[in-house]
């Protein structure tokens, strides 16, 4: 079945980037000249996704506003012949069909995904975490859809994380299949050192089937008192297995201060308009 729907959970509180996120959602953090979530929506659209549900909460209306048309601004840009700007502004609102729903309380990522039940219906769908920007040659979401088409199981995008950091992530029990493909048969969220299954962790992307909603409805709060998506995916992993794609691409965690700075610096260095100037600026700082 062709995957055309995606869910972007963006209702987290973003406490790791306070006070900036008190008013500005982390998903709207600018990376040079585009908010983080626009990179994610562009990735989904480039992967063949046509319909995207964004899970927000009160205080995140500016996400919806960003992807709306702005006729006044467009007219002004047209008048002053700033055509490329005008294209950039209207492109943001035309990338895909966007839908919004509110998670009324931040009860965890699993709970956020369960809010998508009626939007998804009975189809497999992609999940792109709203605070994970991934830059790659083939869009990561597409890499995962390809693996879904080939193996017919749920899919997660994963990478190995440093040993000392795995306790802050989820850990996957894996066995190799081919090249960058593995099979996951169990997983644990934020493992203590003695419970680490591997250094592979889900990083921001997955393909799920609609049976996840039934499982989520029976999933009790887990780590941190939140309904964890990994607790629900664990049931599928143990039952049928989940395909793991060790994806090609560079991931930036926009939910962390360091991740935001890494994304800004690296994207500025390759930006067609300011890349050269920014490189020279960094050189002249004589930092190293
Ligand atoms: P995170 O755990 O990174 O988000 O969730 P958070 O809760 O905002 O993080 P803190 O407060 O800095 O620790 C991963 C993704 O799931 C979404 C977040 O917006 C992010 O995109 N999420 C998380 C929800 O939509 N709802 C939730 O209740 C929790």
Boltz pocket constraint, residues with backbone or C-beta under 6 A from the ligand:
constraints:
  - pocket:
      binder: B
      contacts: [[A, 9], [A, 10], [A, 11], [A, 12], [A, 13], [A, 14], [A, 15], [A, 16], [A, 17], [A, 55], [A, 103], [A, 105], [A, 106], [A, 107], [A, 108], [A, 109], [A, 111], [A, 112], [A, 129], [A, 130], [A, 131], [A, 132], [A, 255]]
      max_distance: 6.0
